[in-house]
Amino acid sequence: MSQSNKALFIIFGGTGDLAQRKLYPSLYRLYIKGFLEEQFAVIGTARREWSDEHYQEIVRDSVKKLGGSEEQVEAFSRHFYYQSHNVKDTEHYNTLRDLSDDLDKKYDIGGNRIFYLSMSPNFFGTITSHLKSQNLVNDQGFNRVIIEKPFGTDYESSKALNDEILEAFESEELYRIDHYLGKEMVQNILAFRFSNPLIEQVWNKQFISNIQITLSEELGVEERAGYYDTSGALRDMVQNHIMQIFSLLTMEAPASFNSQEVKEKKMNVLTSLKQLSAEDVKANFVRAQYAHSNKKSLNGYLEEENVDKDSSTETYIAGKIELENDRWSGVPIYVRTGKRMAKKEAQISIVFKKSASPLYDTEETAENIITLYLGPSEGFSMTLNEKKIGMSMDTTIMKLDHLRSEGTIQESPEAYEKLLLDCLNGDRTHFAHWEEVSNSWKYVDAIRQAWDQSNEKLAQYEAGTVGPEEANELLAKDGHEWVWNPK
Ligand code: BG6
């Protein structure tokens, strides 16, 4: 049963790519499902001068292929208003406040406001302080601020950013989006682990040999080089998405899905991370950059537009993360992510220890492996052994797949859709809390610092491949290999 919500959304960065690709489609899906009905409005702001009509046209374009009738698309788009806005100009906030107050009355919204900051974090502090001083923050309903990563570039800058925002808003009003936390299959990690006693019993160092998290992308840096060249894979994907997935995979069971409970359990693992010395980083992390591929006619990273020709930004990272706690000590958790790899694939493999039985201590007997496919394929697979048909008692590998059909994937809610609904409901469970963010920054800062101080050259991998050979060596040293290894 859907329940309709009341809110005024004020989107900073309303002309941007994220707004058009994700936010408007997600709001539309909530609208056709009845989570938003009549009592909502959206104000898009950005520097450009756009009319409401033009803005509504853009909104209609971004949602028209998502089902629903033409009338629904039209009616939805009529809730959208555009206000040209310079984030540094106090007077502009007064105009925005008047428009907000008018729309609040017009749609009978009751003062609920969601401020969505979809622009450079350099402006977060300026925006939030003006929202407060010019009374856009309202005392009738709720006030919630959603911010998009990057939350800073290291621990220090993220702390400064956080402190700045908290001068104007309470921490419970702040929603840090990590869209991976809204993905169906990422949320499924908890269901898979904690609703299946069969699984949870063996989810520990006694049975598990190693865990592998892969977030590989087929696309290169595209038009985002300006941002990416200062970020690299470590900050872009590890600090946030990978550390969150890692926490969900390794944390103890929370007593409920309450946001505080879940946060505490995640924090227990994040504070048990084995701290990294410069030698550990050298031994356990590989950074690399994609190189030109003649075979696939793909540019190398240094040939991409807006990339500094001497750039040493990593477009790929692989590493071994270790935890020092009862459940996990001694179990390596291998992670890797990169751009311009062979295929878009996000997956987690849990590799179990081999059978200890002398009966089946043979070459043919495989390790049991459970794979969670996070996207674009979604589902699970499990590798077991069974008896080979025939006279001998030899074994053969049996693979059980449970992959969702294309149709089911299409029907499942989008990450942003779920997260926007959670924010409307005041539920911060699937958002990143400050303690989590700050701990992951401290961890990745140690890696970054070790790299900055080292004069070792970046590894290279041919564009369109699975990554550098060094990443295979990383596992080989421990007697393991990557489960996902397309040729
Ligand atoms: C973003 C990164 O957070 O996640 C991008 O900034 C990356 O560089 C994207 O492409 C990947 O998300 P998804 O949902 O396509 O796997």
Residues whose N, C-alpha, C, O or C-beta is under 5 A from the ligand:
A	BS01	BG6	D236
